[in-house]
Amino acid sequence: MATKNKEILFGIYSDEEELLHAVHKANDAHLVIWDVFSPFPVHGMDEALHLSESRLHIVGFIFGLLGTLTAFLGMTWIFTSDWPIIFGGKPYWSIPAFIPITFELTVLFSSIGMVVVFYTISGMGPGVTNPTLHDRITDDKFCIAFDASNLSEEEIDKRESFLKDSGAEEISTKVI
Amino acid sequence: MKTLTISKNHRTVCIAMMAIGVLSLLATFFGADDELHTRFWTNFLHNSVFFTGIALMALFFMAASITAWAGWYVVFKRVWEAFSLFLPVGLVLMVIVAIGNYVGYHHLYHWSDPESVANDALLQGKSGFLNDNWYLLSTLIIGGLWYFLARKIRSLSLAEDEQGENSFEHHRKMRIYAAAALPIVGFTSAAMIWQWVMSIDPHWYSTLFAWYTAASWFVAMICITILIILYLKAQGYFENFNRDHLHDLGKLLFAFSIFWTYLWFSQYMLIWYGNVGEETGYFLTRIKDYPILFYGNLLINFALPFLVLLRNSTKRRNGTMIFVAVVVFLGHWMDIFQLIKPGALHTAHELAGHAHDGAAAEHGTSVTGFIFPHILELGTLIGFVGLFLFVVLTILSKASLEPAKDPYLQESLHHHV
């Protein structure tokens, strides 16, 4: 993914309640947040950031269906025409015997499909480096980040003072 | 705190439903052309087992939630308490069946017919467990134990309302009873299911059967919980019950529908694969004579909740949840129907054969109401629903709907999924 470098202005918070309040205040002040970082999911954050529901589960359903069909049709073809074998005196086409494998391939396809799609749309994969704003946002700190690349001096000041007022204990900028 | 007041309409509707039930039961009793009234007794047993099971599963799940330190369900926990206190009513109904065994009112159970047992090595072998005395005794002892636990948890929960802020005394005691209830209900429910339901086909057995029936009860319990809470919410009660609680009930309905299917299939596949004559007969009867119920069972109780509740948004909407809850509730009622009816019909035929020998066997019992739920079976269901609602609403009206001093109340009020 070709990314243009961005200048990010961010503030570090030490409490998720504070973070959530700050996001609400930023919304009220019409400050557009670029992103929020947290070591764990914060209840109410999706609504506060107006994030729409993930569509990853649709991918999961489609891949699951693909797995169901692959397993069921595959076994049907193998056991009726490609290499018919009689197991325990059952008919070649024995639906109950196919169910466990159909179930397993449904789960397998669905999970692998979702992982692959998630990594692809997130631009993650082997060799991708992930610029972090602050070392501790994967540990115990929370972060609100603004995209300051095309902002005037005055607007940057406004965001800085917002971060300070809302309880950020550390404010800095980083180009990523 | 808001307390439920039963309006005149509620009472009228409940009593009207019970009247429909009584009329249906009377019609099946006096309309029968066999002297054993098998149709009446199977309907009676079917609904008694179904609603007693729902009450028991409410107790079991409450005990599991308390033991797991769960808090999300506290805003509506009075509903499950009220369900669990339906147990004494259900047990009275089961005791009627048990006494019927003794006095010979009915021949629901092949093993309780001395003449059949005398000529049947298998029934003789099982007679240590399957006999009239133990049927009555275990219903009384085990049922009494269930009622004791339900009563205890309820009274401790009510005692919490009287306690001071931040007190944990009653809850600590409640945890002990809840933890005790888990293994007790877990093991004894299996024993009661073997006697109440599985012993209708006394030659057949399945080790999965108890779980399977309990899962059926559990799903039905969640369905009726959803329906009652949404109805009372529409009446202005349970103002703190929100979409997130509904979502979690939907997840339970979804998950346990799949769990039920898993057990259904595990039982079916092993018997199909093993192909042992005395085991396959059970499914052979159901596939040949009950194809609609047998396959419909999977469509209604698996495919429908699976496909409808798979999405996030359907579990958060009243309309879809009510639709699924109603259909799946009826689905599990019909599931129990096809567990009970074929075996009872077979027993009735066999006994009629004993009495009149030969051709009379086929005409001994009227088949109406055995192959598929007839209008009188539905009437009986309506009656039992009326009874269940009447008992539950009465118990709900006796305490505040929201347990004000439950230590987990705040967690439940701020529940977010």
Interface residues (C-beta under 8 A of the other chain):
Chain A: H43 G44 E53 H57 F61 G88 G89 K90 P96 A97 I99 P100
Chain B: F265 Y268 M269 W272 Y273 N275 L310 R311 N312 S313 H416
